[in-house]
Amino acid sequence: MNSLKTLTNNINVSRLDPLPSPIELQSRYSAHEDDLELVYGFRESIKRILRRDDKRLLIIVGPCSIHDPKAGIEYAKRLRAISDQICGNFLIVMRSYFEKPRTSLGWKGLINDPYLNGTFQVDEGLGIARQFMIEVTRIGLPLAAEALDPIVPQYIGDLVSWSAIGARTTESQTHREMASGLSCPVGFKNGTDGDVDIAVGAIESARHPHSFLGIDSAGRSSIVRTVGNEYAHLVLRGSDSGPNYDRHFADDAAAAMSRRGLTPRILIDCSHGNSGKNPSVQPVVARNVINQVRAGNESIVGLMFESFLEPGNQPFGSDPAGLRYGCSITDPCLGWDQTEQLLLELGASL
């Protein structure tokens, strides 16, 4: 006869597979001191931009998600070459998103399902992600990631220079607490309905200390006690009903931050709701943002757009081998030719 414990505990869990601890994984995929020195420098540069001690703008650009590390590395090498040409006006940060939030079903990202075949080898996904981040860091680019699972930063957070909290999770207490302890600057996106006050509240919360459940580097359950993240800021990403990148939206968002005693620091996402997920609209948004900066808007600290080697996106079927190289399997992206042209244009415009 089953004990009461088996009748009441983990009744919907089929099995629990142990993961290596963060310190074990970091030892297996080890970043050198030189790598970590680069990351530290990247973070300090981003902080100076957020303080406006450095008048350059952030440009966070790259694939909607990393599904093919080989194509991602090729993209990073091309992006680094462009970065060197426009570094006087911009700090380029590469999107390296390994986790994808889902409102219902779909591929949850490289960490969750690295082989795109439903085997969910999370332990291997963490290692693949970490190795990719080390390689991109050595190419000479800062990395941006979305912080989704509260355990993942213990595995890869030492290599992230900028983090995002997405529109679906900005209102979550768990993610506000996690953001308060992240080691890098973090941008909170407005809600999918366009609500900016949700993100402003999240920024205020993340700037304060919190205590919550988590794990330490040895993988032990722990009380995580944070000091707060003073570099939390706002990301305007549009909404399901339309964009919010224009001047009056940026001004309203800055005023909302000021009312809460926060210094307005706004990054504008040229994709998602601001482009209607149409990549050809992203350059239009980017030019508008640059014009606002040229007109004297000092609240805007940067912009973000989605770009990969090939334009658009492709359906994600049952055979990963049949996927087109360098083309997104999540949101549609600008192709490399359009990306290069846009970055050089933006660099010249300032």
Order of alpha helices (4+ residues) and beta strands (2+ residues): alpha-alpha-alpha-beta-alpha-beta-alpha-beta-alpha-beta-alpha-beta-alpha-beta-beta-beta-alpha-beta-alpha-beta-alpha
